[in-house]
Amino acid sequence: MSGAANGRAASTAPVTKARFPHLRQDFAASLVVFLVALPLCVGVAVASGVPAELGLVTGIVGGLVTGLLPGSSLQVSGPAAGMTVLVFEAVRAYGLPALGLIVLAAGLLQLAMGALRLGRWFRAISIAVVEGMLAGIGLVIIAGQLYAAAGLKAPASGIDKLIGLPGATVDALGSTEALVSLAVGAGTVAVLVLWKKLPKGARTVPGALAAVILATVVTPLFGLPVARVEVHGLLDAVRLPGADAFGALAGPAVIGTILAFTLIASAESLFSAAAVDRLHDGPRTEYDKELMAQGAGNAVCGVLGALPMTAVIVRSSANVAAGAKTKASRVLHGAWLLLFAALLPWALALIPLPALAGILVHAGWKLIPFRQLVSLWRAHRGEALILVATAVSIVAVNMFEGVLIGLALSVVKTAWESSHAHLEVVDKGAGPIRAYLSGNATFLRLPKMLDSLEALPQDRPVELDLSGLHHLDHACRSALESWAERHSSVGTEPVKVTASI
């Protein structure tokens, strides 16, 4: 009896839960994410034309600030390749001191939009526009980093980068140093491509880190004359916004840049969140809270004068694949970046610049959605054309205007497709001609509609039935009234109009 009683007592005793039940998985995942993020943080900073340490600062803030906030539990934030073109243009136009204020203003806008519950509306942006934006960014990154891989100075605009590539190729072929630098960059890309074909055990070290380490070892071993990362120190790289930088915010061009930072960073982050949600079975992303988390991170980055941050799909997918269960993994990855920046800053000076250029070329190539473009062309050619037009606009003009062109084209396409007006003419040879108009009559369909009506015989009475219309805009209503007056003035009888809308 006593044994049974003891058994029942033991079975009803409360079970003590571990305080951090997933710490082991999150700790291991944080190390993987740190190793993936380290070369990308440095590479994005160098490609953006800012000190390498600022990329680490943004990665640290993405882990320790954004990583702690609610929104998406497994998504990892930091400097993104998709923002390099915009940051480079901003630094070239307004200077490095103004970058912090631009990022700060963009972060505050993100906070405001999240508080107003506008985060979910970013999900309504056309996928073709987003993929076109990424494709355009990828093309500009590839073109610019090809110059960097050869140790040459790249032109400022995206179109000039592409046009100047043949001349840059000729210059590189005539320089031994440029060819050696290109070989290091090409070798880095080769390692990244071939790394995925290795056995799973060998891929414990991320491919980007392995490529950088290999290039860092090979270049001094063979005495290769290649440029390396310049190191200024973490505290020297951090620059709080000064009073003189605030004057630049008054110009309309800077306001456009701030809006571009806000729009692109928010769209990239929230689309990344949707993609990450498909990779795991944990809690779904709360889009408004995630937008506020991104805004808080960007506000801190702006105060520190660092790069803007977005959620990054490469780091996020690595986090999920490594077995992360909670946000602790992304917070810890920020801590590892901080320790590296504080204890091993000298290691950055060993990294060859063409190796970072190779990493960015590979990242830019992955931004171009080749497979999606083929499938879109087969099923939705209009969407495929919008994707291409957005990408070409970004390369030819700039990031902000290219995205606006893509959005405008998407709206026009949607309006055209939703405007279906069908005109059916019934003429029995005797009596009035009956014209039945159905669907949605908008100004987009007006020319074809008027051509059909004006082709009707003017010596016959006409009955125009509008009861089948779901929508009749002001332009169509005015045009139909004008046509009816003209037809009635020359015809035998006035046009009879039947309408129920």
N, C-alpha and C positions, 0 to 999 in steps of 0.2 A: 504493500500500500504506500509506504513512504517513498519507494522508488518511483511509482506511478505519479505520486504527488509532485515529487521533485522534477519528473519529466514534464508534467504540465506546467510547473512554475518556470522551467527553463524555456518552454516553447512560447510562453506569454511574456517573457522578459523583453524589454525594448531593444531593438537592434541599433547599435551605435553606427551612424554613417560617417564615413571619412569626410573631413572638412574639404579636402581637395581631391575628389575621387579620380579626376582625370589628369592630375599633375604630371604623371610620368609621360603620357602621350603628348600633352601640351609642351612639356620641356623638350622632348625630342623633336617635335614639329618646329618649335621656335628656332632651334639650331639650323634646321634645313632652310627655313625661310631667311634666316640671317645670312647664310652662305649664298643663297640666290640673290638676296637684295644688295649685298655689299658691292659687287662689281657693277650692278645696274645703277645704283645710287651715284657712284663715282662717274660712270660713263654718261649718264644723263646730264650731270652737272657740267662736265667738260664739253659735251655737245651743245649745251645751252649757252656756253660762253661765260660761265661763272666759275669761281674757285671750286675745286673738287669737294672741299669740306662742306659746302652748302648743300650738296646732295645728301651727305650723311646727316646733316641737321634735319632736313625734311624727313628722311627715313626715321630718325629718332622721334620726332614729333608725331609722325604717323603711327608709331608704336605706342609711345607713352601717353599721348594725349588722345588722339582719335581712337586708338585701340581700347581705351578704357570706357569710352562712351557707348551708349546703346545705339542700335541701328541694325548692323549686320554682325553676327557673332564671329564669323570665320574669315571675313574679308580683310585683306591687308592693304594698308595705304602707304604711299611714299611718292617720290618723284617718278614721273611717268614719261616714257619716250614720246607719247602722244602730245606732250606739252612743250617739247624742246624747241620746235619751230617758233611757237608763239613767244616763249621766253627769250629766245635769241633775238627776235625782232624787237621786243620790248627793251631789252638791255641795249641794243644797238641804237634805238631811237631816243631813249630817255635816260640811259645810264644805269649803272648798277645800284646807286643809292635809291632810285625811284622804284626799283623792283619790289622792295619790301612793302612800300605803300600800296602798290598795285595789288599785290597778293593779299594784303590786309583788307583792302576795300572789297576784293572778291570774296574773301572769307566772311566778311560782315553781310554781304548780299546773300550768300548761301545760308547764313544763320537766319536772316529775315525771311527768305523763301521757305525754309523749313518750318519756321514758326507759323507762317501763313498757310501751311499744308500744301505747298506747291510741288513737293518732291514727286508725288505720284504722276504729275502731269508730264514729267520727263519721259515716262513710259509711252507717251502718245507720240513722241518724235518718230518720224519715219525711219525704219531700219536702214533703208537705202541711203538716207542722208548721213546717218551715223557711220555706216560702212564706207561711204564715199569720203567722209571726213577722215577716217582712219587711213584710207588708201592714199589720199592726198598727202597726209602727214608722212606716211611711209615713204612715198616717192621723194619728198623733200629731204627726209632724213637720209635715205640711201645716197642721193646725189651729193648732199653736203658732206657726209662721212667718207665718201670716196676721195674727196679732196684731202680730208684729214688723214686718211690712211696713207696717202702719198706724201704727207707733210707739206701740202700746198694750201694756200689761202683760198677759201671758197668765196664766190660772189655772194652778195647780200640776198637777193631775191631768189625765190624758188625757180622761176623760169630761167633766170641767168645761170643758176647752178646746172640745170639740164643742158642748156645751150652751150655752156662752156666746157662740158665734159670732153668733147673731141680735142680741143686745144690743150686741156689739162693732160690728156693721155699722151699727146706728143711731147709735152714738157717732161712728163714722168719717164718716158722711154729714153730721154736724153740725159737722165740723171741717175747715177748709181745709187745715191742715197735714197732717192724717191722709190726706185725699184725695190731696194731692201725693205723700206718701210711698207710698201705695198705687199711684199711677200709675208711680212709679219701679220698684217691685217688679214690677208687671204688665208694664212694658216690658222688664224683664230676662227674665221668662219668655217673652215674645214673641220676643225675640232668640234665646233658646236653642232654641225650637221651629222658628223659621224658618231658623236657621243651617244645619240639616241639608239644607235645600232648595237651598242655594247651590251653585255649581259647585265641583268638588273643589279647584281651585286656590285659591279664596277661603277654603276651610276649613282652610288651613294653620295658622291661629291657632285654637286650641280655642274652642268656642262659649262656655263659661263665662268664659274670660278676656276674650273680646271683649265679652261683656255687661257685665262689671264695668268694663272700660276705658271703654266707652261711657257707662255711668251715672256714672262718676267724672268724665268730661269734661263731660257735659250739666248735672249739678247745679250746679257753680259758674258755668258759662257763663250759665245762666238765673237764677242766684241762688235756687235751690230750697231751702226750709227743711227739710232732712232731716238726721237724725242720722248721724254717721259713726263709724267704728271708733275705739275708744280705744286708744292706744298707750302702753305702759309701759316698753318696752325689753326686749330678750331676756333679759338677765341679771336684771333685776328680776322678770320673769315666772317664771323658774325658781326653784322653792322646794324645797330638800331637806327630806325628812320630819323633823320635830322630835320630840323625846321626848314632848311632850304629845299628839301625834296617835296614839301607840301605844295609849293607853287605849281609844280608840274601837273597836279591833279585837276587844275581848272580847265585845261584844254579839252576840246571835244574829242581829239584823237586819243587822249589818255582814257577818257570815259569809254570810248569804243573798245580800247584794249581791256579795260576792267570787265566790261560786259562779255568780251570774248573769253577771258579767263574763267569767268563765272559759268557761262553757258557750257563751254567745252569740258571743264573740270567736273561739273555737275553731271552732264550727260554721260561722260566716260565712267564716272563712279557708279551711277545708278544702273547703267547697262551692265557694268561688271557685276554689280550685286545680283541682278537677275540671272546672270550666267553662273555665278557661284552657288546660288540657291538650287540650281539644277544638279550640282555636284554632290550634295549631301542631303541627309534626311532630318537635320536639326531645325532649330527655329528659323522661320522665314524673315527676310529683311523687312524692317519697318522703314519705308522710304523717306518719310519726313524726318524721322530721327537720324537716319543715316546722312541725310543732307545737312542737318545741323551739326553732326559730328565732323563731317568734312569741312564745314564752315569754321568750326572751332579750331580745327587743326590748321587750316589756312590762315586764320587770324593770328595764331601763334607764330607760324612760319613768317608771316609778314612782319611781325614785331621784331623777329630775329634777322630779317633781311634775307631769308632763305628762298628756295625754290617753291613753287606751288605744289600741292599734293593732290593726287587722285587715288581712288582705289585701283589697284593694279591686278589684272587677271592672272599674270604669270605667277606673282608671289602668292596670290590668293589660292590658285589651283594647287600650287606646291604645298601650301598650308593644309589644304583638305587632303591631298594625297598622302601627306606625311602622318595623317591620323589625328590631327587636332580636333579637340572636342569643344573647347570654350575659347573665349577671347584672351585667355592667359597666354596662348602661344604668340599672338601678335604683340602683346605687351612685352613679353620677354625678348622677342626679336629686336624691339626698340632698345631694350637694355643692353643687348649684346653689341648693337651698333654704337651705343654711347661708350661702352667700355673700349671698343676698338678705336674710336676716334680719340679717346682720352689717353690710352696707353700705347697705341701703335700707329700714330699718325705718320711716322717716318716710312712705314711700309707703302704708303701711297706713292711716294717719290720713286719707287722701284718699278711702277707699272708703266709699260710702254703705251704711248698714246695710240699708235696704230692698232693695238690689241683692243682698246676701248672702242675705236672706230669700227672694228670688225664686229664687236658685240652689238653696236647700234645698227650697223647694216643688216645684221641678222634679225634684230628686233623690228626694223623698218619693213623688211621683207614679209615678216609674219603679220604686219598690220594690213597688208594688201589682200583683200578677200577674193582670191582667184576662184575658188570653188563656188562661193556664194554668187559671184558674178555670172558664172556659167549657168547655174541653176535658175537664177533670176531671168537671164536672157531667154531661157527655154519656157518659163512659165509666166513671167511678168516683164515684158520688154520695157514697159514704161518705167518700172522701178529700176531696171538695169541702166537705163539712160540717165536717170536721176543720179544714181551712184557715180557713173562716169563723169557727168557734168559737175557734180560737187567736187570730185577729186581734181579735175582739170582746173576748176575755178580756184581752188586753194593753191595749186601750183602756179597758176598764171597771175592771180591777184594777191590775195593774202588769206590768212586763216578765217578771220571773222567774216569778211565779205563772201568768201567761198561757202561758208556754212549758211549764211543768209540766202545766197542764191539757191542752194540746195533746198532749203526750207520753202522758198517761194515756188520753186518748181514742183515740189511735193503738194503744196496747197492747190496750185493750178491744175495739176493732174487729178487730184481728188475732186475738185469742183467740176472738171470736165466729165469725169466718169459718173458722177452723181447727177449730172444734168442730162437726163434721157427724155427727150420730147419726141413723140411719134405723131406724125400727121397722116391721117387716112382720109382719102378723098373718095366719095361714093357718087358716081354720076350715072343715073339710070337712063339718061337720054331725054327724059321728060321731067319737067318740074325743076325745082331748085337743086343745085349742087350742094351736097352735104359734106362738110369737112370736120372730122373728129380729131381733136388735139388732146393727147394724153401724156402723162409722165410729169417731168419737172421742166418747166419752160424758163430757162435763164438766158442772159445775154450771150452766153457762149454758143447756144444753139440758134440764135436769132437769124443769122444770115441764111442758113439752109431753110429755116421755116418760112422766111419772107420770100425766098426764091420760089418755093412751092406755091404759096398763096398768090403771088403776083403772076404766076403762070396760068391761073384759072381764067376761063373766058369771062370777059367783062360785060358781055351782053346777056349773061344768065344770072338769075338770083342765086345768092349763096347763103347757106345756113351754117354758121360756125359754132360748133358744140365744144365748149370748154369744160364740161362737167367731169371729164376724165383726168383733169390736171390735179396733181397733188400740190404743186407750187407754181406760182406765176410771179416773177419779179417785176419791178417797176419798169425796167427797160422793155421787157416783152409786152407788158400791158399797154404801154404808150405806143409801141410799134404796131400792135394789133389794132388799136383804136385808129391810128393814122391810116393804116391800110384799109380798114372798113370805111372810113370817110372817103378815101380816094375811090374805092370801088363803087360806093354808093353814088358818088357824084357823076360817074360816067355810065353806070349800069341802069337797068330797067327798074330795079327795086333796091331799097337799102338792104345792107347785110343784116341778117338776123343772127344775133349772138345769144347762145344759151350758156349760162355760166352758173356754177354752184360753189365756187371757191371764194 
